[in-house]
Amino acid sequence: MPRYYEDKPEGGACAGVKEDLGACLLQSDCVLQEGKTPRQCLKEGTCRALQYSFFECKRSMLDTRSRFRGKKGY
């Protein structure tokens, strides 16, 4: 679930997706029960949908065609 706050200061183009990805990793069973680092859990495939959304957001910042059309997603 995306968390969106209107009164929150802007942190960049992909700040919302990045924050959601971090929260997903920290609340996952991989980190809480198995005691692994969030980086290890990310490599194992935890929170794959948010990781893909963050990748697409970062990629759209470099793609000149999508810069004119706008970002996909949130």
N, C-alpha and C positions, 0 to 999 in steps of 0.2 A: 504494500500500500504506500503510495507516495505521500509524503508529508509536506504540506505547503503552508507557509506562514507569510502573510502579507506584510506584517510589521518587521520581519527579519531583514537585515541589510543584505544587499546583493553581494555574492561571493564569487562571481564569475559566471560564465555561460553554462557550465555543467555542474554548478554547485549543488543543485537539488538532487541530481542523480547520484553524485558522489557521496552526499550525506546519507541517502537511502541505502546505497551499497555498503557503506561503513556500518550503518545500524543493522543491516541484514546479517553481515558477517559476525558482528559482535554478539548478536542474539541467536546465532545458529548453534546446533548441537555439537558441531565440530569444535567450536571454540569453548563452549561452556562445559561440555561433558568430557570430551577427549583431551582438552587442554592444549590444543594446537594453536599456532599463531594464525591470525586472519590471512596472512599471505599463503600459508600452507593450505588452508581451507579453500582459498580462491583457486589455487592450482588444481585442487581435487574436484572442482566443479560446483561448489556451493554458491548459491545466489547467481546462477548462470544468466538469468534474464536481465537482472540489473547490471551485470558485468557487460553484457552485450549492448544494453542501452547506453552505458557510459562510454563504451568504445565508439558507438555510432555518433554520439554527441561530440566527442573529441575529433573524430574523423571529419564531421561536417564543418568543423572550424577551419580545416585545411582545404576542403573542397571548395573551389571558387564558385562553382555552379550552385551549390547548396547555400552558400553564404548569401546570395541574392534572394533565394527562395525562402530561406529561414530554416530553423532547426526542426527536425522531426521529433515527435514525442513531447515530453514536457521538459 
